[in-house]
Amino acid sequence: MPVKRIGYVELYVGDLNSSLDYFVDALGFTETGRSAGPGLDSVHLAQGTFRLRVSAGPATAAFVDAHGDGIADIAFVCDDVTATRDRAVSAGATLFTGGAQPVVSGFGAVRHTLLPDGPDETVPGGLIQELDHVAVCVDAATLASSVQFYLAGFGMEIYSSEYIEVGGQAMDSVVVRSPSGGVTFTILEPDSEKNAGQIDAFLERNNGAGVQHLAFLVDDIVGAVRHYRNSGVEFLSTPASYYDVLGERLGGMSEEIADLRSTSVLADRDEWGYLLQLFSRSPHERNTLFYELIQRRGARGFGSSNIRALYEAVERDRVMTE
């Protein structure tokens, strides 16, 4: 049976308190509980339908030493946990034993806890509605095998693909999505025949494949950016020249360009509607994992112009900070 949705995402960090300051004070997450295990302290956070666990302690030390703060677990909700476990193992996943629920390997050091289906409750009060997608960086020449693993192991389907070339750099990407629409991974690999760029830099700093960013769905991205900026969240900037041609490219949004310009929000469209996006700067020491705000006005996919513009924004910031 295909996976249905993401039950929670677990973030391993070196400093639990500073991470909670970011997610609770800056991003507005609500603490819903705490748990402890051998060498592990976890704080459970929620906003909208998204669940995040932030964990630290001796049990996370090896991961953090190797990869820095990063996503260690993306838990999948399944109709049939046993069948999903067996399917994933048949596709090449490693099964980890000893926990209350089956855990299988994913990409890099990221694993997937398999959870039975249950209520999908919403925590009101925040700006984030749900987790829109997860962006994953994998090593060069492993994109095809990574995609096949999620198709064969978890019943996901190819939604779209894109090759982006910017200057002397390039990346290839494939979006895989569960039939339910509850799980979307954007899997990225660098083109090894081109100059090294941001995907290569991520893989080096992260010591291999891992989650590059989490995208949070909001219903008013301009308002959300302004709110989060006031709370201390830093976002990437967009050149003024981008907005000089935006009205011509997206005629239906001409009246909003001033607001988009003032917040650096990027705009695109697909055949179903408009898409608004903006990346944060990474709040983590290694400058690997970062976050995205995304608003969909009917759009179901990822516009080609936005993919390029987002790549360029990350590359500009990388060059400035290195």
C-alpha positions as CSV (number, residue, x, y, z in Angstrom):
1,M,0.0,0.0,0.0
2,P,1.3,3.5,-0.8
3,V,2.2,5.8,2.1
4,K,-0.6,8.3,2.9
5,R,1.0,11.4,4.5
6,I,3.8,12.5,6.8
7,G,3.1,11.8,10.4
8,Y,5.9,14.0,11.8
9,V,9.4,15.2,10.9
10,E,12.2,14.8,13.5
11,L,15.0,17.3,13.6
12,Y,18.3,16.4,15.4
13,V,20.0,19.5,16.8
14,G,23.1,20.3,18.9
15,D,21.3,23.0,21.0
16,L,17.8,22.2,21.9
17,N,17.0,25.6,23.6
18,S,18.1,27.8,20.7
19,S,16.2,25.6,18.2
20,L,13.0,26.0,20.3
21,D,13.5,29.8,20.3
22,Y,13.5,29.7,16.5
23,F,10.5,27.4,16.0
24,V,8.3,28.6,18.9
25,D,9.2,32.3,19.3
26,A,10.0,33.1,15.6
27,L,7.9,30.7,13.6
28,G,5.0,30.4,16.0
29,F,4.9,26.6,16.7
30,T,3.0,25.3,19.7
31,E,4.6,22.9,22.1
32,T,2.3,19.9,22.4
33,G,4.5,17.6,24.6
34,R,7.8,16.2,25.5
35,S,9.3,12.8,25.6
36,A,12.6,11.2,26.6
37,G,14.4,8.0,25.7
38,P,17.9,6.6,26.3
39,G,20.2,9.6,25.6
40,L,17.4,11.6,23.9
41,D,15.2,14.5,24.8
42,S,12.5,15.5,22.4
43,V,10.1,18.4,22.2
44,H,6.9,17.9,20.1
45,L,5.8,20.9,18.2
46,A,2.8,21.5,16.0
47,Q,1.3,24.1,13.6
48,G,-1.6,23.5,11.3
49,T,-1.5,19.8,10.5
50,F,2.3,19.7,10.6
51,R,4.1,17.9,13.4
52,L,7.8,18.5,14.2
53,R,10.0,16.8,16.8
54,V,13.1,18.6,17.9
55,S,15.5,16.2,19.6
56,A,18.9,16.5,21.2
57,G,21.2,14.5,23.5
58,P,23.9,11.8,23.4
59,A,21.8,9.7,21.1
60,T,21.8,12.4,18.4
61,A,25.5,13.3,18.8
62,A,26.9,11.1,16.1
63,F,24.3,12.4,13.6
64,V,24.9,16.0,14.5
65,D,28.7,15.6,14.4
66,A,28.5,14.1,10.9
67,H,25.7,16.2,9.4
68,G,25.1,19.2,11.7
69,D,21.5,20.1,12.7
70,G,19.3,18.1,10.3
71,I,16.3,16.1,9.6
72,A,16.8,12.5,10.9
73,D,13.3,11.0,10.5
74,I,10.4,11.6,8.2
75,A,7.6,9.4,9.5
76,F,5.1,8.0,7.1
77,V,1.5,7.2,7.9
78,C,0.4,4.0,6.3
79,D,-2.8,2.0,5.9
80,D,-0.9,-1.2,6.4
81,V,2.4,-0.8,8.3
82,T,3.5,-4.4,7.9
83,A,2.9,-4.4,4.1
84,T,4.7,-1.0,3.8
85,R,7.7,-2.3,5.8
86,D,8.0,-5.4,3.6
87,R,7.6,-3.4,0.4
88,A,10.3,-1.0,1.5
89,V,12.7,-3.7,2.5
90,S,12.1,-5.5,-0.9
91,A,13.0,-2.2,-2.6
92,G,16.3,-2.1,-0.8
93,A,15.6,-0.4,2.5
94,T,17.4,-1.5,5.7
95,L,15.1,-2.4,8.6
96,F,16.0,-1.1,12.0
97,T,14.7,-3.0,15.0
98,G,14.1,-2.3,18.6
99,G,11.4,0.4,18.5
100,A,7.7,0.3,19.0
101,Q,7.1,1.0,15.2
102,P,9.1,-0.3,12.2
103,V,11.8,2.0,11.0
104,V,13.4,1.8,7.6
105,S,16.2,3.6,5.9
106,G,15.6,6.4,3.4
107,F,18.2,8.6,1.7
108,G,21.6,9.4,3.3
109,A,21.2,9.1,7.1
110,V,17.5,9.9,7.0
111,R,15.1,7.1,8.1
112,H,11.3,6.6,7.9
113,T,9.3,5.5,10.9
114,L,6.1,3.7,9.7
115,L,3.0,4.7,11.6
116,P,-0.6,3.3,11.5
117,D,-3.3,5.7,10.3
118,G,-5.1,7.9,12.8
119,P,-6.8,11.3,13.2
120,D,-5.0,14.1,11.3
121,E,-5.7,17.0,13.7
122,T,-5.1,20.7,13.1
123,V,-3.5,22.9,15.7
124,P,-5.1,26.4,15.2
125,G,-3.6,29.8,15.7
126,G,-0.5,29.8,13.5
127,L,0.2,31.0,10.0
128,I,1.5,27.6,8.7
129,Q,-1.2,25.3,7.5
130,E,0.7,22.2,6.5
131,L,4.0,20.8,5.2
132,D,3.8,21.3,1.4
133,H,6.9,19.4,0.4
134,V,10.3,18.2,1.4
135,A,13.4,19.0,-0.8
136,V,16.1,16.4,-0.8
137,C,19.7,16.7,-2.1
138,V,21.3,13.4,-3.3
139,D,24.7,12.7,-4.7
140,A,25.4,13.1,-8.4
141,A,24.3,10.2,-10.6
142,T,22.0,8.8,-7.8
143,L,18.8,10.7,-8.7
144,A,17.3,7.9,-10.8
145,S,17.9,5.2,-8.2
146,S,16.6,7.5,-5.4
147,V,13.4,8.1,-7.3
148,Q,13.0,4.4,-8.1
149,F,13.4,3.6,-4.4
150,Y,10.5,5.8,-3.4
151,L,8.3,4.5,-6.3
152,A,9.0,0.8,-5.5
153,G,9.3,1.1,-1.8
154,F,6.5,3.5,-0.8
155,G,4.2,3.5,-3.8
156,M,5.0,7.1,-4.8
157,E,4.6,8.4,-8.3
158,I,6.6,10.8,-10.5
159,Y,4.8,14.1,-10.7
160,S,7.3,16.2,-12.7
161,S,10.9,16.7,-13.6
162,E,13.1,19.7,-14.3
163,Y,16.6,20.4,-15.4
164,I,17.9,23.9,-14.4
165,E,21.1,25.4,-15.8
166,V,22.3,28.7,-14.3
167,G,25.6,30.0,-15.6
168,G,28.1,27.1,-15.5
169,Q,26.1,25.2,-12.9
170,A,23.2,22.8,-13.3
171,M,20.9,20.6,-11.3
172,D,18.4,17.9,-12.2
173,S,15.3,17.3,-10.2
174,V,12.3,15.0,-10.0
175,V,9.2,15.5,-7.9
176,V,7.7,12.3,-6.4
177,R,4.3,12.3,-4.7
178,S,2.1,9.8,-3.0
179,P,-1.2,9.0,-4.7
180,S,-3.0,10.7,-1.8
181,G,-1.0,13.9,-2.3
182,G,0.0,13.8,1.3
183,V,3.7,13.2,0.7
184,T,5.7,15.2,-1.8
185,F,9.5,15.0,-2.2
186,T,11.5,17.2,-4.6
187,I,14.7,15.2,-5.2
188,L,17.7,17.2,-6.5
189,E,21.1,16.2,-7.8
190,P,24.0,18.3,-9.1
191,D,25.2,17.8,-12.7
192,S,28.7,16.5,-12.2
193,E,29.7,17.7,-15.7
194,K,29.1,21.3,-14.7
195,N,30.7,23.6,-12.2
196,A,30.1,22.9,-8.5
197,G,27.3,24.9,-7.0
198,Q,24.8,25.0,-4.1
199,I,23.8,21.4,-4.3
200,D,27.4,20.3,-4.3
201,A,28.0,22.7,-1.3
202,F,25.1,21.2,0.6
203,L,26.3,17.7,0.0
204,E,29.8,18.6,1.2
205,R,28.6,20.5,4.4
206,N,26.0,17.8,5.1
207,N,28.4,15.0,4.5
208,G,26.1,13.3,2.0
209,A,22.5,13.2,1.0
210,G,19.9,14.9,3.2
211,V,17.0,17.3,3.5
212,Q,17.8,20.7,2.0
213,H,14.5,22.4,3.1
214,L,11.0,22.0,4.4
215,A,8.3,24.0,2.6
216,F,5.5,25.4,4.8
217,L,2.1,26.2,3.1
218,V,0.5,29.5,4.1
219,D,-2.5,31.3,2.8
220,D,-1.0,34.8,2.8
221,I,2.7,34.7,2.1
222,V,3.2,38.5,2.0
223,G,1.6,38.9,5.4
224,A,3.5,35.8,6.7
225,V,6.9,37.2,5.5
226,R,6.2,40.5,7.2
227,H,5.2,38.8,10.4
228,Y,8.1,36.4,10.5
229,R,10.6,39.1,9.7
230,N,9.4,41.1,12.7
231,S,9.9,37.9,14.7
232,G,13.5,37.5,13.6
233,V,13.3,35.1,10.7
234,E,15.8,36.1,7.9
235,F,14.8,35.5,4.3
236,L,16.7,35.6,1.0
237,S,16.6,38.8,-1.1
238,T,15.4,39.1,-4.7
239,P,17.0,41.6,-7.2
240,A,14.7,44.6,-8.1
241,S,15.1,43.7,-11.8
242,Y,13.1,40.5,-11.2
243,Y,10.0,42.6,-10.5
244,D,10.5,44.9,-13.4
245,V,9.4,42.2,-15.8
246,L,7.0,40.3,-13.5
247,G,3.9,42.2,-14.4
248,E,4.4,41.4,-18.1
249,R,5.1,37.8,-17.3
250,L,2.2,37.4,-14.9
251,G,-0.4,39.9,-16.0
252,G,-3.0,38.7,-13.5
253,M,-0.8,39.8,-10.5
254,S,0.1,43.3,-11.7
255,E,-1.6,45.0,-8.7
256,E,0.4,43.0,-6.2
257,I,3.9,43.6,-7.5
258,A,4.7,46.3,-5.0
259,D,3.9,44.0,-2.1
260,L,5.9,41.1,-3.7
261,R,8.8,43.5,-4.3
262,S,8.8,44.7,-0.7
263,T,8.9,41.2,0.7
264,S,11.1,39.6,-2.0
265,V,8.4,37.0,-2.7
266,L,8.8,35.1,-6.0
267,A,5.7,34.5,-8.2
268,D,5.0,32.0,-11.0
269,R,2.2,30.0,-12.4
270,D,1.3,26.6,-13.8
271,E,-1.7,25.5,-15.8
272,W,-3.9,25.5,-12.7
273,G,-3.0,28.8,-11.0
274,Y,-0.4,31.0,-9.3
275,L,2.5,30.0,-7.0
276,L,4.2,32.3,-4.5
277,Q,7.4,31.3,-2.7
278,L,10.3,32.5,-0.6
279,F,13.3,30.8,1.1
280,S,14.6,31.6,4.5
281,R,18.2,31.8,5.4
282,S,19.4,28.8,7.3
283,P,19.3,29.3,11.1
284,H,21.6,26.3,11.6
285,E,25.3,26.5,12.1
286,R,26.4,24.6,9.0
287,N,24.1,26.6,6.8
288,T,22.5,23.4,5.3
289,L,18.9,23.0,6.3
290,F,16.6,26.0,5.6
291,Y,12.8,26.6,5.3
292,E,10.4,27.9,2.6
293,L,7.1,29.7,2.7
294,I,4.8,28.8,-0.2
295,Q,1.3,30.0,-1.1
296,R,-0.7,28.2,-3.8
297,R,-3.5,30.0,-5.6
298,G,-4.7,26.9,-7.5
299,A,-1.1,25.9,-8.6
300,R,-0.4,22.2,-8.1
301,G,3.2,22.0,-9.2
302,F,6.4,24.0,-9.2
303,G,6.8,26.7,-11.9
304,S,9.9,26.6,-14.0
305,S,10.6,30.3,-13.5
306,N,10.4,30.0,-9.8
307,I,12.7,27.0,-9.7
308,R,15.3,29.0,-11.5
309,A,14.8,32.1,-9.5
310,L,15.0,30.2,-6.2
311,Y,18.2,28.5,-7.3
312,E,19.7,31.9,-8.2
313,A,18.6,33.3,-4.8
314,V,20.3,30.5,-2.9
315,E,23.4,30.8,-5.1
316,R,23.7,34.5,-4.5
317,D,23.4,34.0,-0.7
318,R,25.9,31.2,-0.8
319,V,28.5,33.2,-2.6
320,M,28.0,36.2,-0.2
321,T,28.4,34.1,2.9
322,E,31.3,31.9,1.9
